[in-house]
């Protein structure tokens, strides 16, 4: 597959994946309830699609060279390119991520430096590394001086020693450097590149190096990345290496020293390959460097050891493995072209190569190049770049987007769409009927409970506050009567005498006991009149409050049924008929109790009381008053004067003050004890009648009203479901179309690759 076919397919697949991801994002925003139903594990897998989008947006394919320190990664890159481009590094501290790209313009290198925030972040990464290495979380936030003092004794045996040295160097250099808020880049010639990379203080603050070269022999859309050694004491670069292994690299070239296969750091990388996506193992080249440094027996043993390790870590048998001496491969190419090494270190290596050329390669540079297998490696890698890596990248993007987003989303969308359609077509109607019944019952029982509670509160109020107010008013009436008895004309015997004879001009004197009875009758009239007004007033107030409160409750009831006249009239009739009935009943109680008081005070001969085993102190006292001046009152010749009646008046007032007021108190208590139970009983009766009315027309009309509201709600819900079903249908069609586009683009790219293979 050539770069043009790959570019076309990549853009089509990227657009389809982005479009599918946009469908998911729109669903998250517009249909959050549906999105929340998707299992958390499935949602977490959606994130993988973001990774594929990031990869496809990068037009360059990345081939990353990874391995342990001093495994020969840079030498292998140089041999692969056929030129001495990257300087060798004998110190781990000088390792910098280096990106190599093709260009048709001038060759140069770009150095990108860390920003202030990134430098601060690097310090945090150091601290985290210390905390992890020494298993002490406090180290992450400890003051710098304390941190170093705590760590230094722990590094005596070598553990973390290099990391601490580099950290101290970093702190020193950071103080001396002017670090900009934003990262900067500067360009330099390829000749000056080695100087910058080998300058430890410079490299410490480099984020990356980008090298642009001519005639690289690699496709224009491919970049090679020489990653820092795994043991590099720069945690930022260490994390970068792991990120390329697990995410960013389209292909990995894992460089191993034949003389020391898989140290602890390299095994950690191998574990990342095994535990990551299967595509990581598929995209990895295995290079055994310095192979010729081993004897034949050592080579055989090393090969068996390598194969065993591959099986142990479940690396597929289809892996590609190359045995080489990268440095000799480079030097043989330079020699064949007649290029003289200029780098001091390379010059030294060239002398050693020349010394071994005769006995190892028969003095032939072509033999040295052939035995280094660099040419084979170039063909394998270029073929892999042009075919498998492009196809793998596209296929991985398509497969991951299908497995992690499109297919799960299609499944959940289709399932929910079917459920919504079934709900709209049948289950929703049954649910709607059940909702009407449930809401009707809830509203009915709620209104009933409110009405019952209202009556209870009113009855409690009557039983407590009204009874007390009534008693307070009784004291006022008693005081009024007491004042009348003590000083009023109605208890003045002379004034009563004058009124009696004034009523009948033929009479000249009153009958026996008539003055006394008229006094009592006058007091009783006042008592009955005042009590009747009192009872009517308080009962009316209680009924008014009752009526007002109940009307408020009935207002709620009638509003529930849209003020239907049938319910309004029925409840109104029950309420209006209650008031007069109660007032009539309490009037009767007052009359009844007053009648009992009248009968008690009607004059009877003494023998009458003796017959019942007792007497009447009021009658006895008034009878005594009646005997006073009785004979003189019957004597027509006797002139009656006020002073003649003073003794009688005193006797009457004394008797009434002493005994009559006791009966007044009893009378009031009897009325009070009789009136309020009637009111309360009537309230019970009214409550019962209203509740009975509720169970009739109100309940039927309430269900009708609730049904209208539920119809609106379910109509909206039905419309919402239908609208969502339409959105889901469109989303399904969109995802299916995107899936077809990706598959077609992948098929076209494969067809193009087959044509290229056939032509070659």
PEBELQUI-V909678 format. One record per pair of residues at least 24 apart in sequence whose C-alpha atoms are under 7 Angstrom apart, sorted by sequence separation. I is the first residue (numbers start at 1). GAP is how many residues later the second one is. D is the distance in whole Angstrom. If there is no record, write none. Layout:
I/GAP/D ; I/GAP/D
This chain:
328/25/7 ; 246/26/7 ; 625/26/6 ; 625/27/6 ; 173/28/7 ; 491/28/6 ; 336/29/7 ; 490/29/6 ; 246/30/6 ; 254/30/7 ; 258/30/5 ; 335/30/7 ; 622/30/6 ; 252/31/6 ; 253/31/6 ; 254/31/6 ; 255/31/6 ; 256/31/6 ; 257/31/6 ; 258/31/6 ; 251/32/5 ; 252/32/4 ; 253/32/5 ; 254/32/5 ; 255/32/5 ; 256/32/5 ; 257/32/5 ; 258/32/6 ; 291/32/6 ; 490/32/7 ; 250/33/7 ; 251/33/6 ; 252/33/6 ; 253/33/6 ; 254/33/6 ; 255/33/6 ; 256/33/6 ; 257/33/6 ; 258/33/6 ; 291/33/5 ; 292/33/7 ; 332/33/5 ; 622/33/7 ; 231/34/7 ; 246/34/7 ; 253/34/7 ; 255/34/7 ; 281/34/6 ; 285/34/7 ; 286/34/6 ; 287/34/6 ; 288/34/6 ; 289/34/6 ; 290/34/6 ; 291/34/6 ; 332/34/7 ; 621/34/5 ; 18/35/7 ; 230/35/6 ; 285/35/5 ; 286/35/5 ; 287/35/5 ; 288/35/5 ; 289/35/5 ; 290/35/4 ; 285/36/6 ; 286/36/6 ; 287/36/6 ; 288/36/6 ; 289/36/5 ; 332/36/6 ; 333/36/7 ; 543/36/7 ; 282/37/7 ; 289/37/6 ; 332/37/6 ; 618/37/6 ; 618/38/7 ; 14/39/6 ; 274/39/6 ; 329/39/7 ; 274/40/7 ; 328/40/7 ; 329/40/5 ; 618/41/6 ; 14/42/6 ; 617/42/7 ; 618/42/6 ; 329/43/5 ; 328/44/7 ; 329/45/6 ; 10/46/6 ; 326/46/7 ; 325/47/5 ; 536/47/7 ; 324/48/5 ; 324/49/6 ; 323/50/7 ; 324/50/7 ; 477/53/7 ; 322/55/7 ; 532/55/7 ; 532/58/6 ; 116/63/6 ; 115/64/7 ; 116/64/6 ; 117/64/7 ; 115/65/6 ; 116/65/5 ; 115/66/5 ; 116/66/7 ; 528/66/6 ; 115/67/5 ; 166/67/7 ; 115/68/4 ; 114/69/5 ; 113/70/6 ; 163/70/5 ; 113/71/6 ; 162/71/7 ; 112/72/6 ; 113/72/6 ; 112/73/4 ; 111/74/5 ; 112/74/7 ; 593/74/7 ; 110/75/7 ; 111/75/5 ; 110/76/6 ; 111/76/6 ; 110/77/4 ; 109/78/6 ; 110/78/6 ; 593/78/7 ; 108/79/7 ; 109/79/5 ; 108/80/6 ; 109/80/6 ; 108/81/5 ; 109/81/6 ; 590/81/6 ; 108/82/5 ; 589/82/7 ; 109/84/7 ; 589/86/7 ; 458/88/7 ; 586/89/6 ; 114/91/6 ; 113/92/6 ; 114/92/6 ; 113/93/4 ; 114/93/6 ; 112/94/6 ; 113/94/5 ; 111/95/7 ; 112/95/6 ; 112/96/5 ; 111/97/6 ; 112/97/6 ; 582/97/7 ; 111/98/5 ; 110/99/6 ; 111/99/7 ; 109/100/7 ; 110/100/5 ; 582/100/7 ; 109/101/6 ; 110/101/6 ; 109/102/4 ; 451/102/6 ; 94/103/6 ; 108/103/6 ; 109/103/6 ; 94/104/6 ; 108/104/6 ; 107/105/5 ; 94/106/5 ; 107/106/5 ; 516/106/6 ; 87/107/6 ; 93/107/6 ; 96/107/7 ; 107/107/7 ; 94/109/6 ; 103/109/6 ; 126/109/6 ; 98/110/6 ; 99/110/6 ; 100/110/6 ; 101/110/6 ; 102/110/6 ; 103/110/6 ; 104/110/6 ; 125/110/6 ; 513/110/7 ; 516/110/7 ; 97/111/5 ; 98/111/5 ; 99/111/5 ; 100/111/5 ; 101/111/5 ; 102/111/5 ; 103/111/6 ; 125/111/7 ; 96/112/6 ; 97/112/6 ; 98/112/6 ; 99/112/6 ; 100/112/6 ; 101/112/6 ; 102/112/6 ; 513/113/5 ; 102/114/6 ; 122/114/6 ; 512/114/7 ; 574/115/7 ; 574/116/7 ; 102/118/5 ; 571/119/6 ; 101/121/7 ; 101/122/5 ; 571/122/7 ; 100/123/5 ; 101/123/7 ; 99/124/6 ; 100/124/5 ; 509/124/6 ; 99/125/6 ; 100/125/6 ; 509/125/6 ; 99/126/4 ; 98/127/6 ; 99/127/7 ; 97/128/7 ; 98/128/5 ; 508/128/7 ; 97/129/6 ; 98/129/7 ; 97/130/5 ; 567/130/6 ; 97/131/6 ; 567/131/6 ; 96/132/6 ; 95/133/5 ; 81/135/6 ; 81/136/7 ; 251/138/7 ; 93/139/7 ; 250/139/7 ; 92/140/5 ; 93/140/7 ; 561/140/6 ; 561/141/5 ; 560/142/6 ; 250/143/7 ; 561/144/6 ; 560/145/7 ; 494/148/6 ; 494/151/6 ; 74/152/6 ; 493/152/6 ; 73/153/7 ; 493/155/6 ; 493/156/5 ; 492/157/5 ; 491/158/7 ; 61/160/6 ; 62/160/6 ; 63/160/6 ; 64/160/6 ; 65/160/6 ; 69/160/4 ; 60/161/5 ; 61/161/5 ; 62/161/5 ; 63/161/5 ; 64/161/5 ; 65/161/5 ; 66/161/6 ; 68/161/5 ; 69/161/6 ; 59/162/7 ; 60/162/5 ; 61/162/6 ; 62/162/6 ; 63/162/6 ; 64/162/6 ; 65/162/6 ; 67/162/6 ; 68/162/5 ; 69/162/6 ; 491/162/7 ; 60/163/6 ; 62/163/7 ; 64/163/7 ; 67/163/6 ; 68/163/7 ; 218/164/7 ; 486/167/6 ; 485/168/6 ; 485/171/7 ; 485/172/7 ; 482/175/7 ; 73/182/6 ; 72/183/7 ; 71/184/6 ; 64/185/6 ; 71/185/6 ; 63/186/6 ; 71/186/5 ; 62/187/5 ; 63/187/6 ; 64/187/6 ; 65/187/6 ; 66/187/6 ; 67/187/6 ; 62/188/5 ; 63/188/5 ; 64/188/5 ; 65/188/5 ; 66/188/5 ; 67/188/5 ; 61/189/6 ; 62/189/6 ; 63/189/6 ; 64/189/6 ; 65/189/6 ; 66/189/6 ; 67/189/6 ; 65/190/7 ; 55/193/7 ; 474/194/7 ; 68/197/7 ; 68/198/6 ; 67/199/6 ; 72/217/7 ; 3/218/7 ; 459/221/6 ; 455/232/7 ; 79/247/6 ; 83/247/7 ; 79/248/7 ; 82/248/6 ; 76/250/5 ; 79/250/6 ; 75/251/6 ; 79/251/4 ; 82/251/6 ; 83/251/7 ; 75/252/6 ; 78/252/6 ; 444/255/7 ; 440/262/7 ; 440/263/5 ; 440/266/6 ; 436/267/7 ; 436/270/6 ; 436/271/6 ; 436/274/7 ; 432/282/7 ; 80/294/7 ; 424/294/6 ; 79/295/7 ; 80/298/6 ; 420/301/6 ; 420/305/7 ; 417/308/5 ; 417/311/7 ; 413/315/6 ; 413/319/7 ; 410/322/6 ; 406/329/6 ; 398/344/6 ; 52/345/6 ; 49/351/7 ; 395/351/7 ; 49/352/5 ; 394/352/7 ; 49/355/7 ; 48/356/7 ; 49/356/7 ; 46/358/6 ; 45/359/5 ; 46/359/5 ; 387/366/7 ; 2/384/6 ; 6/384/7 ; 10/384/7 ; 17/384/7 ; 1/385/5 ; 1/386/5 ; 20/386/7 ; 23/708/6 ; 20/715/6 ; 20/718/7 ; 16/722/5 ; 16/725/7 ; 16/726/6 ; 13/729/5 ; 12/730/7 ; 13/732/7 ; 12/733/7 ; 9/736/5 ; 9/737/7 ; 9/740/6 ; 6/743/7 ; 5/744/6 ; 5/747/7 ; 1/748/7 ; 1/751/6 ; 1/752/4 ; 1/755/7
